[in-house]
Amino acid sequence: MIATQTASSVPDPLSVPANAPEHCPGTESQLAGKAEACDGCANQETCASNTPKGPDPALPLITARMSTVKRKILVLSGKGGVGKSTFTAQLAWAFAADDQTQTGIMDVDICGPSIPTILGIASEQVHASSSGWSPIYVQDNLGVMSVGFMLPSSRDAVMWRGPKKNGLISQFLKDVDWGDLDYLLVDTPPGTSDEHLSVVQYLKESGIDGAVLITTPQEVALQDVRREIDFCRKVGIKILGLVENMSGFVCPNCKGESQIFKPTTGGAKKLAEDTGIELLGAVPLDPRIGKSADYGVSFLDEYPDSPATTAYLDIIDRIKDILGD
Amino acid sequence: MANDQETTAVSRRLNSIKHIIIVLSGKGGVGKSSVSAQLALNLYAASPTARVGILDVDLTGPSIPRMLGVDGHAVHQSSDGWVPVYADGAQGRLGCMSVGFLVKNKGDSVVWRGPKKNGMIRQFLSDVRWGDLDYLVIDTPPGTSDEHLSLLEHMSPVYPKLSAVIVTTPQAVALMDVMKCLSFTRATNLPVLGLIENMSGYVCPCCGEVSNVFSTGGGKDMAEREGLPFLGSLPVDTELVTLLDAASGGGEDSTGGSGAFELLVRYEKTPSAKLFREIVSTLTRNLAPDQSIDSK
């Protein structure tokens, strides 16, 4: 008996150009520009020369653009959903609370940009000027750039493979008119892949001041963070410290504290001891943090009396201390 | 042309699998891996002969080995390809494959760009000796990028077997990413079996008060709005978190072989197990029409 197969094709919508011939191997294929089908295609030359050679021509431009940025800080975590974007936003708001401090956020989570929502600027669009793309300003001294500002609708998926993501990250660094910044915070997607490597490579010459690693207390998250630490050491990024997020929960009804994500293996404290990395602090889980993020308001301003606010502010002070500011 | 051969290698391997369920979510940390693990455990427990596989394509942050209590195991090579690690020991009905089995040291990072990830996924699909499976559950990383595109590309010859389950948490920030993920399934014509809302409420152990730690109801609303079947909501279950977290390090299981079976016994005692059983029965009902086509 022969099983019938309807081989529905799954086109990679972004890898085959609209004007490509029928058997186009896709621009990301090894055969791009070299396959038989490519003869006579208008894109043949571009595809054939696609293989990267020598240093990226964007590098000097990035270095020039970044020369007016004093501190570049990465917010990393191997695991998703531990609060990277929320932390980045709080950190930026805290820096920008001082009128004299110019702060920027670059959101390189291309497939799942959360920064625009968390900062309450989700419906903005990027504008181009003669000096480059203008960041979106949350307030006078807090500029943001994210792929979220470039999509026609927030429903649209960004189905991009690595090279396209790298291209956009390079544009974020060289084409965005960041101006003079005291701090540029880079919010990253989970994992240790294209986005991370690209940011590190593009900023190698300008220098990264350090990375803040975010984790939650349970082992499943910690093991991803261990991988991220290994990544930082491999590529030579200084780790400013570790933040344990969602650390304990205070019931709004009975004020009893419980652990939602139990630190079965000692949590971030143990990890910090084992790896010799400083534990910057632990932020308790407060449902109002998530709510503030959904509404795009600053948690620190809205709930100054929450224990989580105190924890955030202590961590931020410690980061400033470490940086020597 | 070389590409054609690869596809047949993948399709030959996957032809002995009845259903392939891809667990997706645009957002990270919403519980894809824990849902995948629970889905596999429930499908496994649903029948004494069910054979289930679980493939973890989260290459830079594999969590499945830890959750199924097989952290630290190594993959063996046989003449017929890689042998999956069996979480239920000698019974050999719950196979598991992850990049976590391939790295030497568990703290080692896998720093790979797209093309390398693509190659690894192709190998996972073409070189793993799954044998006859009723279900293959695929756990994915967050986003809609290389891993997802590669998966669908390589599995295009067995496309009719594919379906997806989307996991979300209730807050708006997560739902936005999940919406993108849904757009992805539409762009790629991947049938969606339904939406699961995870981390929906937390029961305070001291007073029993339910707190909506990450808001509530967002997933259900979205499912209605988008015309998706809503499979159910799962509250934050600390027992489950602890169980999946300490699966391998737990003090109780001394023998490596029976330890994982014990995982199932212990899992079935958690409050989530009961809720999840219902989710799985809805889900398999949604799958049923495909099966009848398949068996013809």
Interface residues (C-beta under 8 A of the other chain):
Chain A: A3 Q5 T6 A7 S8 S9 V10 D12 P13 P25 E28 G78 K79 G80 G81 V82 S85 I110 C111 G112 S114 T117 I118 S154 R155 D156 A157 V158 M159 W160 R161 G162 P163 K165 P189 P190 G191 T192 S193 D194 H196 L197 T216 Q218 E219 V220 A221 Q223 D224 R226 R227 E228 I229 D230 F231 K234 V235 F249 C251 P252 N253 C254 G256 S258 Q259 I260 F261 K262 T264 T265 L285 P287 G290 K291 A293 D294
Chain B: N3 S11 N15 G26 K27 G28 G29 V30 S33 D58 L59 T60 G61 S63 R66 M67 K106 G107 D108 S109 V110 V111 W112 R113 G114 P115 K117 P141 P142 G143 T144 S145 D146 H148 L149 L152 E153 M155 S156 P157 V158 Y159 P160 T169 Q171 A172 V173 A174 M176 D177 M179 K180 C181 L182 S183 F184 A187 T188 N189 Y202 C204 P205 C206 C207 E209 S211 N212 V213 F214 S215 V236 T238 V241 T242 L244 D245 A246 G249 D294
